[in-house]
């Protein structure tokens, strides 16, 4: 896998997906404290702009350097409005890289998450040359489950991740890359 892609910026018809910077702290603070984030993803103990900057530096920015990918700020191209996050995560608790996403309430229901995740799937397959991608979601997050199914992911099973006290639903998609055909 080419890890020099941490400066990658992805573009779709309406969106720009770019690496997070500490300047995105106010947005991160709002997103990770959204009630749906707290319910479906969990607290990240981000209660100040300093906490948000630390979250960006210790999470996404480290991932960009270590893995060549991470969570990307998803913004509307026409005006630069931050809408959500979409990206790839390497977790010690999963056998393969997984796709993650979260959007502010005002950005839901407009197809932004679908557009961003489809772009990220394409990037995972064609740029990073991954052959399989996972996703995890809360079994009661019907909106997320519908999105995962819409982008071609298939439910595998519910599992208990280390450190969690609730089940997580695991989805996957396999890619056939040119080198395999």
C-alpha positions as CSV (number, residue, x, y, z in Angstrom):
1,X,0.0,0.0,0.0
2,X,1.3,3.4,-0.9
3,X,1.4,5.5,2.3
4,X,2.4,8.7,0.5
5,X,-1.2,9.5,-0.1
6,X,-1.8,11.4,3.2
7,X,-2.0,14.6,1.2
8,X,-4.7,13.3,-1.0
9,X,-7.8,15.4,-1.6
10,X,-10.8,13.7,-3.2
11,X,-13.5,15.5,-5.2
12,X,-17.0,14.5,-6.2
13,X,-19.7,16.4,-8.0
14,X,-20.5,18.4,-4.9
15,X,-17.9,17.6,-2.3
16,X,-14.3,17.9,-1.4
17,X,-12.8,15.4,1.0
18,X,-9.5,16.6,2.5
19,X,-7.3,15.7,5.5
20,X,-8.2,17.4,8.7
21,X,-6.1,20.2,10.2
22,X,-6.1,21.7,13.7
23,X,-8.0,24.6,12.1
24,X,-11.0,22.3,11.9
25,X,-11.3,22.0,15.7
26,X,-14.6,23.9,16.0
27,X,-16.2,21.7,13.5
28,X,-14.9,18.5,15.2
29,X,-16.1,19.8,18.6
30,X,-19.6,20.2,17.2
31,X,-19.7,16.9,15.3
32,X,-18.4,14.6,18.1
33,X,-20.8,16.2,20.6
34,X,-23.8,15.8,18.3
35,X,-26.4,13.6,20.1
36,X,-26.4,11.0,17.2
37,X,-22.6,10.8,17.4
38,X,-22.7,10.2,21.1
39,X,-25.5,7.6,20.8
40,X,-24.1,5.6,17.8
41,X,-20.3,6.2,18.1
42,X,-19.7,7.2,21.7
43,X,-18.0,10.0,23.6
44,X,-14.6,11.1,22.6
45,X,-14.2,13.5,25.6
46,X,-13.9,16.5,23.4
47,X,-15.3,19.4,25.4
48,X,-13.1,22.3,24.3
49,X,-11.3,23.6,21.2
50,X,-8.0,22.3,22.8
51,X,-9.6,18.9,23.2
52,X,-10.7,19.0,19.5
53,X,-7.2,20.0,18.3
54,X,-5.7,17.1,20.4
55,X,-8.3,14.7,18.9
56,X,-7.3,15.7,15.4
57,X,-3.6,15.6,16.1
58,X,-3.7,12.2,18.0
59,X,-6.1,10.5,15.7
60,X,-6.5,11.5,12.0
61,X,-3.2,13.3,11.7
62,X,-1.3,10.3,13.1
63,X,-3.2,8.0,10.8
64,X,-2.3,10.0,7.7
65,X,1.4,9.6,8.5
66,X,1.3,6.0,9.7
67,X,-1.2,4.5,7.2
68,X,-1.5,7.0,4.3
69,X,-5.2,7.5,5.1
70,X,-7.6,8.5,7.8
71,X,-10.8,10.5,8.4
72,X,-11.3,13.3,6.0
73,X,-13.3,16.5,6.4
74,X,-16.1,16.4,3.9
75,X,-17.1,19.9,2.8
76,X,-19.4,21.3,0.2
77,X,-17.2,22.4,-2.7
78,X,-19.2,25.4,-3.7
79,X,-18.9,27.2,-0.4
80,X,-16.5,25.2,1.7
81,X,-19.1,24.5,4.4
82,X,-18.0,21.5,6.6
83,X,-20.6,18.8,6.5
84,X,-19.1,15.7,8.1
85,X,-16.3,13.2,8.1
86,X,-15.7,10.3,5.8
87,X,-12.5,8.2,5.7
88,X,-10.7,5.0,6.3
89,X,-9.6,3.6,9.7
90,X,-7.1,0.9,10.7
91,X,-8.3,-0.6,13.9
92,X,-6.4,-3.2,15.9
93,X,-9.7,-4.9,16.7
94,X,-10.6,-5.6,13.0
95,X,-8.8,-7.8,10.4
96,X,-9.1,-5.2,7.6
97,X,-9.4,-1.4,7.2
98,X,-12.9,0.0,7.7
99,X,-14.8,3.0,6.3
100,X,-16.3,5.5,8.7
101,X,-18.5,8.5,8.3
102,X,-20.5,11.0,10.3
103,X,-22.4,14.1,9.3
104,X,-24.0,17.0,11.1
105,X,-27.8,16.9,11.3
106,X,-28.3,19.7,8.8
107,X,-26.2,17.7,6.3
108,X,-28.2,14.5,6.5
109,X,-30.7,13.5,3.9
110,X,-29.0,15.2,1.0
111,X,-27.0,12.3,-0.3
112,X,-23.7,13.7,0.9
113,X,-22.8,10.6,3.0
114,X,-23.5,8.4,0.0
115,X,-21.5,10.6,-2.3
116,X,-18.6,10.7,0.1
117,X,-18.5,7.0,0.9
118,X,-18.7,6.1,-2.8
119,X,-15.7,8.3,-3.4
120,X,-13.8,6.8,-0.5
121,X,-14.6,3.2,-1.8
122,X,-13.2,4.2,-5.1
123,X,-10.1,5.6,-3.5
124,X,-9.6,2.5,-1.3
125,X,-9.9,0.2,-4.3
126,X,-8.1,2.1,-7.0
127,X,-5.5,4.2,-5.2
128,X,-4.8,2.2,-2.1
129,X,-5.4,-1.1,-3.9
130,X,-7.3,-2.6,-1.0
131,X,-9.1,-5.9,-1.8
132,X,-11.5,-5.8,1.1
133,X,-13.1,-3.1,3.2
134,X,-15.1,-3.3,6.4
135,X,-17.6,-1.1,8.1
136,X,-19.1,-1.2,11.6
137,X,-22.2,0.3,12.9
138,X,-24.6,0.0,15.7
139,X,-27.3,-2.6,14.9
140,X,-30.0,0.1,15.7
141,X,-28.5,2.7,13.3
142,X,-30.9,2.0,10.4
143,X,-29.8,5.1,8.4
144,X,-26.2,3.9,8.5
145,X,-27.2,0.3,7.6
146,X,-29.2,1.5,4.6
147,X,-26.2,3.5,3.4
148,X,-23.8,0.6,3.7
149,X,-26.1,-1.6,1.8
150,X,-26.6,1.1,-0.9
151,X,-22.9,1.4,-1.5
152,X,-22.6,-2.4,-1.9
153,X,-21.5,-3.6,1.5
154,X,-22.9,-6.8,2.9
155,X,-23.9,-7.6,6.4
156,X,-21.6,-10.3,7.9
157,X,-22.5,-10.7,11.5
158,X,-22.9,-8.9,14.9
159,X,-19.8,-9.0,17.1
160,X,-18.6,-7.6,20.4
161,X,-15.5,-5.5,19.9
162,X,-13.0,-5.4,22.8
163,X,-13.8,-2.7,25.3
164,X,-17.4,-2.4,24.1
165,X,-20.5,-3.4,26.1
166,X,-22.9,-3.6,23.1
167,X,-23.0,-5.5,19.9
168,X,-21.6,-4.0,16.7
169,X,-22.8,-5.0,13.2
170,X,-20.0,-5.8,10.8
171,X,-20.3,-5.2,7.0
172,X,-17.8,-5.9,4.2
173,X,-17.2,-5.4,0.5
174,X,-14.5,-7.2,-1.6
175,X,-12.9,-5.6,-4.6
176,X,-11.5,-7.3,-7.6
177,X,-8.4,-5.3,-8.6
178,X,-6.7,-5.5,-12.0
179,X,-3.8,-7.3,-10.5
180,X,-6.1,-10.2,-9.4
181,X,-7.8,-10.7,-12.7
